[in-house]
Amino acid sequence: MAEERTHGSSVAVASAGAPPTVKSIFIYPIKSCKGISVSKAPLSPTGFVWDRHWVVINSKGRGYTQRVEPKLALVQVELPLEAFSFGWEPNNSSYLVVRAPGMAELKVSLAKPDLRSDGVSVWEWSGSALDEGDEAAKWFTDFLGKPSRLVRFNEESETRPTDPHYATGFNVKFPDAFPYLLISEPSLDALNEQLKEPVSINRFRPNIFVSGCEPFAEDLWKQIKINELTFRGIMLCPRCKVPTIDQEDATIGSEPRKTMMKFRSAEALEVNTATTKYKGQPYLGQMLVCEDHKTNKGKIVSVGDIIEVEKVFPSYADVAV
């Protein structure tokens, strides 16, 4: 077992046995709504195809998240299976299907709408987006109980760069920060061992869920390769209140954040917080970019793919937060 020493403790970064593998892949078509588990996911220059293409906005154009609208956790989405095949183009019978308790089914055409909403903002970014129309707006307005609209990222006219403090030359659609989030099953298991009530991985909303490594090994993965694609670890993922929201009923509790703060805070991990704006948060998972983002067309990541850990950070003091 390979280990990296970190301030008197040790973190296993790789196993001497079988290599880690991709256990599950999750796509989140509408930001902060339920994810879709897929067996394979094509890549695009901004992340997995269809990931965070849509966001629900308020009357001022600001994007909703579960932080302010936990009911979004109850919204289920469905895409045609063929939508995850390369070269597929939507036709007049191709829809994003949206469901929620007490609501009639909403079908949103995958053909790009003509209507545009200006002044849309998600965190630091603002621009225009494609508006999915009045029927979708009414559906989300009725469900959330306040004026809302559903908009789609307009990739033909807009770009949203990643934070240059962490990574330059990369763009995203509507995720919080970076194209990919990776978490391992052993890390989740290690957390659940300390909780009275275990939580599901859906609380943490990863794109890539990994098995076959030591708990929290992914913290120190500086560079990995999956299916000949090179991914670079950018920063540990600071966890806000979303993991405290039960994704089955949208209720909010104190866990797992309360427990995570005891052993996954910046202080507990002894990371360098000199330049971070996320002090006071616990961390779980590693955010990634794909170094091959300009040439990844036609490439996929599949469940069962082996993860080659090519470079590791020497210690937590070297990991960005």
Residue pairs with C-beta under 8 A, 6 or more apart in sequence:
1 12
1 14
1 15
1 16
1 214
2 12
2 13
2 14
2 16
2 312
3 10
3 11
3 12
3 13
4 10
4 11
4 13
4 220
4 312
4 313
4 314
4 315
5 315
6 270
6 315
6 316
6 317
7 270
7 315
7 316
7 317
11 214
11 216
11 217
11 219
11 220
11 316
12 213
12 214
12 217
13 214
13 217
13 220
13 221
13 309
13 312
14 20
14 213
14 214
14 217
14 309
14 312
15 212
15 213
15 214
18 212
19 212
19 306
19 307
19 308
19 309
20 184
20 210
20 211
20 212
20 213
20 217
20 306
20 307
20 309
21 210
21 211
21 212
21 304
21 305
21 306
21 307
22 208
22 209
22 210
22 226
22 301
22 302
22 303
22 304
22 305
22 307
23 185
23 209
23 210
23 211
23 303
24 37
24 201
24 208
24 209
24 303
25 37
25 38
25 39
25 40
25 41
25 48
25 207
25 208
25 209
25 301
25 302
25 303
26 35
26 36
26 37
26 38
26 205
26 206
26 207
26 209
27 35
27 36
27 38
27 41
27 48
27 49
27 50
27 51
27 79
27 207
28 34
28 35
28 36
28 51
28 52
28 205
29 36
29 50
29 51
29 52
29 53
29 54
29 77
29 79
29 96
30 52
30 53
30 54
30 55
30 56
30 72
30 75
30 77
30 96
30 98
30 150
31 52
31 54
31 55
31 56
31 63
31 64
31 65
31 122
31 174
31 175
32 55
32 56
32 64
32 65
32 66
32 69
32 72
32 73
32 242
33 56
33 72
33 73
33 75
33 76
33 77
33 98
34 73
34 74
34 75
34 76
34 77
34 202
34 247
35 202
35 205
36 77
36 78
36 79
38 84
39 302
39 303
40 84
40 300
40 301
40 302
40 303
41 48
41 49
41 51
41 84
41 207
41 300
41 301
41 302
42 48
42 49
42 84
42 85
42 86
42 298
42 299
42 300
43 49
43 229
43 290
43 293
43 296
43 297
43 299
43 300
43 301
44 296
44 297
45 171
45 293
45 294
45 296
46 155
46 171
46 172
46 173
46 179
46 293
47 172
47 173
47 175
47 179
47 180
47 207
48 179
48 180
48 207
48 301
49 83
49 84
50 79
50 83
50 84
51 173
51 175
51 179
51 207
52 153
52 172
52 173
52 174
52 175
53 152
53 153
53 173
53 174
54 96
54 132
54 150
54 151
54 152
54 153
54 174
55 63
55 64
55 120
55 122
55 129
55 150
55 151
55 153
55 174
56 63
56 64
56 69
56 72
56 140
56 144
56 148
56 149
56 150
56 151
57 63
57 64
57 117
57 120
57 129
57 148
57 149
57 150
57 151
58 64
58 146
58 147
58 148
59 146
59 147
59 148
60 119
61 117
61 118
61 119
61 120
61 121
61 126
62 121
62 122
63 120
63 121
63 122
63 123
63 174
64 72
64 144
64 148
65 72
65 176
65 242
66 72
66 73
66 242
66 245
67 240
67 241
67 242
69 144
70 245
70 250
70 251
70 252
71 100
71 143
71 144
71 250
72 144
73 245
73 246
73 247
73 248
73 250
74 100
74 101
74 249
74 250
75 98
75 99
75 100
75 143
76 98
76 99
76 100
77 96
77 97
77 98
77 99
78 96
78 97
78 98
78 99
79 96
79 97
79 110
80 94
80 95
80 110
82 88
83 90
83 94
83 110
86 297
86 298
86 300
90 109
90 110
90 111
91 111
92 109
92 111
94 109
94 110
94 111
95 107
95 108
95 109
95 110
96 107
96 108
96 109
96 110
97 105
97 106
97 107
97 108
98 105
98 106
98 107
98 108
98 136
98 139
99 105
99 106
100 143
103 139
103 142
103 143
104 139
106 135
106 136
106 139
108 132
108 136
108 150
112 130
112 152
113 130
113 131
113 132
113 133
113 152
115 130
115 131
115 132
115 133
116 128
116 129
116 130
116 131
116 154
117 128
117 129
117 130
117 131
117 149
117 151
118 128
119 126
119 128
120 126
120 127
120 128
120 129
120 151
122 160
122 174
123 176
123 177
124 163
125 160
127 154
127 157
127 158
127 160
128 154
128 157
128 158
129 151
129 152
129 153
129 154
129 158
130 151
130 152
130 153
130 154
131 137
131 149
131 150
131 151
131 152
132 149
132 150
132 151
132 152
136 149
136 150
137 147
137 148
137 149
137 150
139 150
140 148
140 149
140 150
141 147
141 148
153 160
153 173
153 174
155 173
159 171
160 171
160 172
160 173
160 174
161 168
161 170
161 171
162 168
162 170
162 171
162 172
162 177
162 178
162 179
162 234
162 289
163 177
165 275
166 177
166 178
166 234
166 235
166 320
167 178
167 232
167 234
167 289
170 178
170 179
170 289
170 293
172 178
172 179
175 181
177 287
178 234
178 235
178 287
178 288
178 289
179 288
179 289
179 290
179 293
180 207
180 208
180 231
180 287
180 288
180 289
180 290
181 204
181 205
181 206
181 207
181 208
181 237
181 285
181 286
181 287
181 288
182 206
182 207
182 208
182 209
182 210
182 218
182 221
182 231
182 285
182 286
182 287
182 288
183 201
183 204
183 206
183 208
183 209
183 210
183 218
183 237
183 284
183 285
183 286
184 209
184 210
184 211
184 213
184 215
184 216
184 217
184 218
185 201
185 209
185 210
185 211
186 211
186 213
186 214
186 215
186 216
186 217
187 215
187 216
187 217
187 218
187 284
187 285
188 199
188 201
188 204
189 215
190 215
190 216
191 199
191 256
191 259
191 260
191 264
191 284
192 198
192 199
194 259
194 262
194 263
195 255
195 256
195 259
196 255
197 255
199 243
199 255
199 256
200 247
201 209
202 247
203 242
203 243
203 244
203 245
203 247
203 256
204 239
204 243
204 284
204 285
205 242
206 285
208 226
208 288
208 301
210 218
210 307
213 307
217 309
218 233
218 285
218 286
219 236
219 269
219 283
219 286
219 313
219 316
219 319
220 233
220 312
220 313
220 315
220 316
220 319
221 233
221 286
221 309
221 311
221 312
221 313
222 232
222 233
222 311
222 312
222 313
223 230
223 231
223 232
223 233
223 309
223 310
223 311
224 230
224 231
224 233
224 288
224 307
224 308
224 309
224 310
225 231
225 307
225 308
225 310
226 301
226 305
226 306
226 307
226 308
227 299
227 300
227 301
227 302
227 305
228 299
229 290
229 292
229 296
229 299
229 301
230 290
230 291
230 292
230 310
231 288
231 289
231 290
231 291
232 288
232 289
232 290
232 291
233 286
233 287
233 288
233 313
233 319
234 286
234 287
234 288
234 289
234 320
235 286
235 287
235 319
235 320
235 321
236 269
236 271
236 283
236 284
236 285
236 286
236 287
236 319
236 320
236 321
237 283
237 284
237 285
237 286
237 287
238 278
238 281
238 282
238 283
238 321
239 257
239 260
239 264
239 281
239 282
239 283
239 284
240 281
241 252
241 257
243 256
243 257
243 260
243 284
244 252
244 253
244 254
244 255
244 256
244 257
245 251
245 252
246 252
246 253
257 282
260 282
260 284
261 268
261 282
262 268
264 282
264 283
264 284
265 280
265 281
265 282
265 283
266 273
266 276
266 278
266 279
266 280
266 281
266 283
266 321
269 283
269 316
270 316
270 317
271 283
271 316
271 317
271 319
271 321
272 317
272 318
272 319
272 321
273 279
273 321
276 320
276 321
278 321
283 321
290 296
292 299
313 319
